[in-house]
Every structure is written in structure tokens, then in C-alpha cells.
Amino acid sequence: MIPIELDHIQKTYDTTTEIAMHATIAAGELFTLLGPSGCGKSTLLRIIAGFVDPTQGRILFEDKDVTTMAPNRRDTGMVFQNYALFPHMTVAENIAYGLRARKVDKKSRAARVAVALDQVGLAGYGHRRIDQLSGGQQQRVALARAVVIAPSVLLLDEPLSNLDAKLREETRAEIRRVQSEAGITTVYVTHDQAEAMAMSDRIAVLDRGRVHQIDTPWAVYHRPATAFVARFIGRSNVVPVTVVEVNDHEVGVKLAGGSSITVPIPAFGPIGVGDELALSLRPEALEFATPQRAVAEGKVTDIEFSGATSTYTVVTPDLTLRVSVSDAIGRPRIGDSVSIGIASGHPWLVQP
């Protein structure tokens, strides 16, 4: 296991900055680059792999500067979005490809391939052709081919994007298990928030080349740094607010409708009275309340049923809110007027 340091990495095309990032990835960590298409996450992964040269900055694997090192000398294993398997080779031959390139002897090669097949749940599949496998099985072959060489760093570029929803859930658990057992420092690229939240030790949330936040899944969900993170990770009501009071521990803010609440002091600052900020309110942190406890009042315009819970869209005179509550008889219906209060958890101030 080795750490990776991205020392003020930047990639610029003409005058446009594709990506700029400074971070240290811990040894053995599964670190995810998360963001929408075009945010720079795949460019950054290719910089780490050596397929793209950075405009400035350095990449260090442990204490070794690999910035100008050829890709085949960086000791990385990579899983591509399209798997890049060889159709004319069997499963075992595909997995053994990197070992043959490293001139591993035939007996050791066979033993390591057998272990890799067992790791990814494909024991007994070594003789099969690639076209005899399902999409999920092909993805596992690509993973086995990457880990069989025992790389110092594992790089995965949207490896689940071609699978259906149920298979994605099963396969992401498999990837996490294999990565954890092997203890390989891993950089994972995805645009899927659920995938990132379920698998990652830490997540870097990116948009248009900018890193908005690097933190644990819990923190990016409950303590988003910016309005973009709040909206991109799950669902959130991002409400404009004005700061009306600041003390040592709390900030008083006024919502658009005139209601005032106090919230914890956020990580960014300083904050002053009159500042225009935004408030992240997760739908599950809201509830239907009595008028006396309400922070907003409006009309139900839509209901999404999802089994244990239902999410209500409520339009108020000043904003639209989503409220998620446990499903029960007697809940409001479309067209009903409702009062909304804060049920649990702290609202969280974010940078607009």
C-alpha cells in the first residue's frame, strides 16, 4: 500500500483549465472522483495513469515523483469503462496478459490467475471465451486482470456505467471487497452519487475543473461545502438566506419568507451580518408541522412514492421545497395546503 500525492496538479488547454487539484490519497484508501460529465475527473485519472501530462504540478507515489514516468513503469492497474478485453483470448488468457508482459513464469502465472479468478467469483470460468460472459462477468474479468499483477495503485474509470442498476449494486460491492482485501490504493471515477457514497473512504466532488469538497461520504452528505455539493449529492433544498446574527457558536439567518432560525457555524468564513448565503435542508430533515412550528407554508403539487417513504413537492410563495416522510394513512394529498417545520438534524450553511 502506498499513498498518492497530487501536488497542485493542473491541466490547461489553451486558456481553459480542465482540472486543478491538490490532495493526498492515503495508502489503501478508495478515493473517488465524483462529478458530472466534463468536470475533469477522467482527465485527472489519466494524469495519474500517465496517459496525459499535467500542465503544472507533480504526482508522487509514496515519495517517488512519477510525473514524467511512462505509464507502463508506474506500477498501476487500470479498469476502463469498456473493459478493453481481448475477444480472441479466453478469460484466463486475458487475466494473465499483464503477467506475461512482466515475464512471470508459466507455473506462477497459472497460480496467480486462479487466485484472481477466485477473488472475483469466477473460479472455473478460465477456459471460457469473453463473448460467453455477461456484462457483469466481463467487468469482473477486467478487475481480475488489473489486480492480478498486484499493482501499487488501482485506477477505475466508470467501470460500472454499462451495467443495469441491480448489477451495478452487486458489482460495486464486489469491487469494494476485492480492493479492501488486496489493500490497494485505489482512485475511482464515477458520476453516480449512490455508487460513490456506497464505496468510498473519501470523495472529491468536482464541477467544471474545480474541487468543491474532499471529505467522507457522511460529511459531503450532511455537511456539504457548497450549494453545488448539496444539490449534487442526493437531494437537498438549497434555500437563500440572509445572516441576521453571529455569535461564537451559532448563526442566525432569515429565510425568504421571513422565518428566522439558528444554525451551526460552518467551516468556511468569516461570516458577517447581512451576508447572503444558502441553507442546505435535506428533505428528510423536514416535516409537516403545526402553523406555530412552521418555517414555511405552501401547497402540495407532487408526491413521489418510494415504499417506506414518500417525497412531497411543496410550493410556497417564495420557494419550492421537497419533504420526505414515512408513508402513512392520512398524509397530505396533491392540492392540500401544508405547514413545514424542521424535523431533525441541523440545517447547514453552504457557500452559494
C-alpha positions as CSV (number, residue, x, y, z in Angstrom):
1,M,0.0,0.0,0.0
2,I,1.3,3.4,-0.9
3,P,-0.1,7.0,-0.6
4,I,-0.5,9.2,-3.7
5,E,0.2,12.9,-3.6
6,L,-1.4,15.2,-6.2
7,D,0.8,18.2,-5.7
8,H,-1.0,21.2,-7.2
9,I,-1.9,19.3,-10.4
10,Q,-3.3,21.5,-13.2
11,K,-4.2,20.7,-16.8
12,T,-4.9,23.6,-19.1
13,Y,-5.9,23.5,-22.8
14,D,-5.3,26.8,-24.5
15,T,-6.6,29.2,-21.8
16,T,-9.2,26.8,-20.3
17,T,-8.3,24.9,-17.1
18,E,-9.6,21.4,-17.4
19,I,-8.8,20.4,-13.8
20,A,-6.9,21.8,-10.8
21,M,-6.4,19.8,-7.7
22,H,-4.2,19.4,-4.6
23,A,-4.8,16.3,-2.4
24,T,-3.1,13.4,-0.7
25,I,-4.7,10.0,-1.0
26,A,-3.9,7.7,1.9
27,A,-2.3,4.3,1.5
28,G,-5.0,1.6,0.9
29,E,-7.8,4.2,0.5
30,L,-10.6,4.0,-2.0
31,F,-10.7,7.6,-3.2
32,T,-13.5,8.6,-5.6
33,L,-13.5,11.4,-8.1
34,L,-17.2,12.4,-8.4
35,G,-18.8,14.9,-10.7
36,P,-20.9,15.4,-13.8
37,S,-19.7,14.8,-17.3
38,G,-17.0,17.3,-18.3
39,C,-15.9,18.1,-14.8
40,G,-12.3,16.9,-15.3
41,K,-12.4,13.7,-13.3
42,S,-11.4,11.3,-16.1
43,T,-8.6,13.8,-17.2
44,L,-7.2,13.7,-13.7
45,L,-7.3,9.9,-13.6
46,R,-5.4,9.8,-16.9
47,I,-2.8,12.2,-15.5
48,I,-2.3,9.8,-12.6
49,A,-2.0,6.9,-15.0
50,G,0.5,8.8,-17.2
51,F,-1.7,8.9,-20.3
52,V,-2.0,12.7,-20.0
53,D,0.8,15.2,-19.0
54,P,-0.2,17.8,-16.4
55,T,0.4,21.5,-17.3
56,Q,1.9,22.0,-13.9
57,G,2.3,20.2,-10.6
58,R,3.7,16.8,-9.6
59,I,2.4,13.3,-8.9
60,L,4.1,11.3,-6.2
61,F,3.6,7.6,-5.4
62,E,4.8,7.5,-1.8
63,D,8.0,9.6,-2.1
64,K,8.7,8.8,-5.8
65,D,8.0,11.5,-8.4
66,V,6.3,9.8,-11.3
67,T,5.1,12.9,-13.2
68,T,7.2,12.2,-16.3
69,M,7.4,8.4,-15.9
70,A,5.9,6.3,-18.7
71,P,2.5,4.6,-17.9
72,N,4.0,1.1,-18.0
73,R,6.6,2.0,-15.4
74,R,4.2,3.4,-12.8
75,D,3.0,0.0,-11.3
76,T,-0.7,0.8,-11.8
77,G,-3.6,-1.5,-12.8
78,M,-6.4,0.1,-14.7
79,V,-10.0,-0.9,-15.4
80,F,-11.6,1.0,-18.3
81,Q,-15.2,1.9,-18.9
82,N,-15.4,-0.5,-21.9
83,Y,-13.3,-3.2,-20.1
84,A,-10.8,-3.4,-23.1
85,L,-10.8,-7.2,-23.0
86,F,-9.2,-9.2,-25.8
87,P,-12.1,-11.1,-27.6
88,H,-9.7,-13.7,-29.2
89,M,-8.4,-14.8,-25.7
90,T,-10.0,-16.9,-23.0
91,V,-10.8,-15.4,-19.6
92,A,-7.6,-16.9,-18.2
93,E,-5.5,-15.6,-21.0
94,N,-7.0,-12.1,-20.6
95,I,-6.2,-12.1,-16.9
96,A,-2.7,-13.4,-17.5
97,Y,-1.8,-10.8,-20.1
98,G,-0.1,-8.4,-17.7
99,L,1.8,-11.3,-16.1
100,R,3.1,-12.4,-19.4
101,A,4.3,-8.9,-20.2
102,R,6.2,-9.0,-16.9
103,K,7.7,-12.3,-17.9
104,V,6.2,-14.2,-15.0
105,D,6.9,-17.9,-15.4
106,K,4.0,-20.2,-16.6
107,K,3.5,-22.1,-13.3
108,S,3.4,-18.9,-11.2
109,R,1.2,-17.3,-13.8
110,A,-1.4,-20.1,-13.7
111,A,-1.4,-20.0,-9.9
112,R,-1.9,-16.2,-9.7
113,V,-4.7,-16.3,-12.3
114,A,-6.5,-19.0,-10.3
115,V,-6.3,-16.8,-7.2
116,A,-7.6,-13.8,-9.1
117,L,-10.5,-15.7,-10.6
118,D,-11.5,-16.9,-7.1
119,Q,-11.2,-13.3,-5.8
120,V,-13.7,-12.0,-8.3
121,G,-16.1,-15.0,-8.0
122,L,-15.2,-16.5,-11.4
123,A,-13.5,-19.8,-10.4
124,G,-14.0,-22.3,-13.1
125,Y,-14.5,-19.7,-15.8
126,G,-10.9,-19.5,-17.0
127,H,-11.5,-21.5,-20.2
128,R,-14.5,-19.5,-21.4
129,R,-14.5,-17.0,-24.3
130,I,-15.3,-13.4,-23.5
131,D,-18.4,-13.4,-25.6
132,Q,-19.8,-16.2,-23.4
133,L,-19.9,-13.9,-20.4
134,S,-22.5,-11.4,-19.2
135,G,-21.6,-7.8,-18.8
136,G,-21.1,-8.1,-15.1
137,Q,-18.8,-11.1,-15.6
138,Q,-16.7,-9.2,-18.2
139,Q,-16.4,-6.4,-15.7
140,R,-15.0,-8.9,-13.1
141,V,-12.5,-10.2,-15.7
142,A,-11.3,-6.7,-16.2
143,L,-10.9,-6.2,-12.5
144,A,-9.1,-9.5,-12.1
145,R,-6.7,-8.6,-14.9
146,A,-5.9,-5.3,-13.1
147,V,-5.4,-6.8,-9.6
148,V,-3.5,-10.0,-10.6
149,I,-0.3,-8.0,-11.2
150,A,-0.5,-6.7,-7.6
151,P,-0.2,-3.1,-8.6
152,S,0.7,-0.4,-6.1
153,V,-2.2,1.7,-7.4
154,L,-5.6,0.7,-8.9
155,L,-7.4,3.1,-11.3
156,L,-11.0,2.6,-12.3
157,D,-12.7,4.8,-14.9
158,E,-16.5,4.5,-14.6
159,P,-16.3,0.7,-14.7
160,L,-20.0,0.1,-13.9
161,S,-21.6,2.5,-16.3
162,N,-22.5,-0.2,-18.8
163,L,-24.4,-2.3,-16.3
164,D,-28.0,-2.2,-15.3
165,A,-29.0,-0.9,-11.9
166,K,-29.2,-4.2,-10.0
167,L,-26.0,-5.5,-11.4
168,R,-24.2,-2.2,-10.6
169,E,-25.2,-2.6,-6.9
170,E,-23.9,-6.2,-6.8
171,T,-20.7,-5.4,-8.7
172,R,-19.8,-2.3,-6.7
173,A,-19.9,-4.4,-3.5
174,E,-17.6,-6.9,-5.2
175,I,-15.1,-4.2,-6.3
176,R,-15.1,-2.8,-2.7
177,R,-14.5,-6.3,-1.3
178,V,-11.6,-7.1,-3.6
179,Q,-10.0,-3.7,-3.2
180,S,-10.2,-3.9,0.6
181,E,-8.9,-7.5,0.8
182,A,-6.0,-6.6,-1.6
183,G,-5.3,-3.3,0.3
184,I,-4.6,-1.5,-3.0
185,T,-4.6,2.3,-3.0
186,T,-7.5,3.0,-5.4
187,V,-8.7,6.0,-7.4
188,Y,-12.3,5.5,-8.7
189,V,-14.0,7.8,-11.2
190,T,-17.8,8.0,-11.4
191,H,-20.7,10.3,-12.0
192,D,-23.1,8.2,-9.9
193,Q,-23.6,9.6,-6.4
194,A,-25.0,6.4,-4.9
195,E,-22.0,4.5,-6.2
196,A,-19.6,6.9,-4.7
197,M,-21.4,7.1,-1.3
198,A,-21.6,3.3,-1.0
199,M,-18.0,2.5,-1.9
200,S,-15.7,5.3,-0.9
201,D,-13.5,6.1,2.0
202,R,-13.4,9.7,0.8
203,I,-14.9,11.6,-2.1
204,A,-13.6,14.6,-4.1
205,V,-16.7,16.4,-5.6
206,L,-15.7,18.2,-8.8
207,D,-17.5,20.6,-11.2
208,R,-16.0,22.3,-14.2
209,G,-12.5,21.7,-13.1
210,R,-13.0,22.9,-9.6
211,V,-12.8,20.8,-6.5
212,H,-15.7,21.8,-4.3
213,Q,-15.1,19.4,-1.4
214,I,-12.9,16.4,-0.3
215,D,-14.4,14.5,2.6
216,T,-16.0,11.3,3.8
217,P,-19.4,10.2,2.3
218,W,-21.1,11.2,5.6
219,A,-19.6,14.7,5.5
220,V,-20.4,15.5,1.9
221,Y,-24.0,14.5,2.5
222,H,-24.6,16.1,5.9
223,R,-22.0,18.9,5.8
224,P,-21.8,20.0,2.1
225,A,-19.3,22.8,1.5
226,T,-21.2,24.5,-1.4
227,A,-24.6,24.7,-2.9
228,F,-23.4,22.5,-5.8
229,V,-22.3,19.7,-3.5
230,A,-25.7,19.9,-1.6
231,R,-27.6,19.6,-4.8
232,F,-25.4,17.0,-6.5
233,I,-25.2,14.6,-3.6
234,G,-28.6,13.2,-3.1
235,R,-31.4,15.7,-2.9
236,S,-31.4,18.9,-1.0
237,N,-33.5,22.0,-0.6
238,V,-31.0,24.8,-1.1
239,V,-32.6,27.9,0.2
240,P,-31.3,31.5,0.0
241,V,-30.8,33.1,3.4
242,T,-29.6,36.4,4.9
243,V,-27.4,36.4,8.0
244,V,-29.0,38.4,10.8
245,E,-26.9,37.4,13.8
246,V,-23.5,35.8,14.5
247,N,-22.1,34.6,17.8
248,D,-19.4,32.3,19.0
249,H,-21.3,29.1,18.3
250,E,-24.3,29.8,16.0
251,V,-25.5,31.9,13.1
252,G,-29.0,33.4,12.9
253,V,-30.4,33.5,9.4
254,K,-33.6,34.7,7.8
255,L,-35.4,32.7,5.1
256,A,-37.0,34.3,2.1
257,G,-40.5,34.0,3.6
258,G,-39.4,35.9,6.8
259,S,-38.8,33.0,9.2
260,S,-35.6,33.1,11.2
261,I,-33.7,30.1,12.6
262,T,-30.3,29.5,14.1
263,V,-27.7,27.1,12.6
264,P,-24.2,25.9,13.4
265,I,-21.2,28.0,12.3
266,P,-19.9,26.4,9.0
267,A,-16.3,25.6,8.2
268,F,-16.0,28.5,5.8
269,G,-15.8,32.1,6.9
270,P,-15.7,34.7,8.2
271,I,-19.4,35.4,8.2
272,G,-21.0,38.8,8.9
273,V,-24.5,40.2,9.4
274,G,-26.1,41.0,6.1
275,D,-24.2,38.2,4.2
276,E,-26.2,36.4,1.5
277,L,-25.7,32.7,1.9
278,A,-27.6,29.4,1.2
279,L,-29.0,26.8,3.5
280,S,-29.0,23.1,2.8
281,L,-32.1,21.4,4.1
282,R,-32.3,17.6,3.3
283,P,-35.9,16.5,2.5
284,E,-35.8,14.0,5.4
285,A,-34.9,16.9,7.8
286,L,-38.3,18.5,7.1
287,E,-41.7,17.5,8.4
288,F,-45.4,18.6,8.2
289,A,-45.9,20.7,11.3
290,T,-48.5,22.9,13.0
291,P,-48.6,26.5,11.9
292,Q,-47.0,27.6,15.2
293,R,-43.8,25.5,14.4
294,A,-43.7,26.2,10.7
295,V,-40.8,27.8,8.8
296,A,-42.8,27.8,5.6
297,E,-46.3,27.2,4.3
298,G,-47.4,26.1,0.8
299,K,-49.4,23.7,-1.4
300,V,-48.5,20.1,-2.3
301,T,-48.0,19.9,-6.1
302,D,-46.5,16.4,-6.4
303,I,-46.0,13.2,-4.5
304,E,-43.3,10.5,-5.2
305,F,-44.0,7.2,-3.5
306,S,-40.9,5.0,-2.9
307,G,-42.1,2.4,-0.5
308,A,-41.2,3.2,3.1
309,T,-41.2,6.9,2.4
310,S,-42.9,9.5,0.2
311,T,-41.4,12.7,-1.1
312,Y,-43.7,15.7,-1.4
313,T,-43.1,18.8,-3.5
314,V,-44.5,21.8,-1.8
315,V,-44.6,25.2,-3.5
316,T,-44.6,28.2,-1.2
317,P,-44.9,31.9,-2.2
318,D,-41.1,32.2,-2.1
319,L,-39.6,28.8,-2.9
320,T,-40.2,25.1,-3.7
321,L,-39.4,22.5,-1.0
322,R,-39.2,18.7,-1.0
323,V,-40.2,16.9,2.1
324,S,-39.6,13.2,2.7
325,V,-41.6,11.5,5.4
326,S,-42.5,7.9,6.2
327,D,-45.5,6.7,4.3
328,A,-48.7,6.5,6.3
329,I,-52.5,6.9,6.0
330,G,-53.6,10.4,6.5
331,R,-50.7,12.1,4.8
332,P,-51.4,15.2,2.6
333,R,-52.7,14.9,-0.9
334,I,-51.9,16.9,-4.0
335,G,-53.6,20.3,-3.7
336,D,-53.6,20.3,0.1
337,S,-52.2,23.3,2.0
338,V,-49.5,22.4,4.5
339,S,-47.1,23.9,7.1
340,I,-43.5,22.7,7.0
341,G,-41.2,22.6,10.0
342,I,-37.7,21.3,10.7
343,A,-37.9,17.7,12.0
344,S,-34.4,16.6,12.8
345,G,-30.7,17.2,12.1
346,H,-29.1,20.6,11.7
347,P,-29.7,22.7,8.6
348,W,-26.3,23.5,7.1
349,L,-25.0,26.8,5.7
350,V,-23.2,26.5,2.4
351,Q,-21.5,28.8,0.0
352,P,-23.9,29.8,-2.8
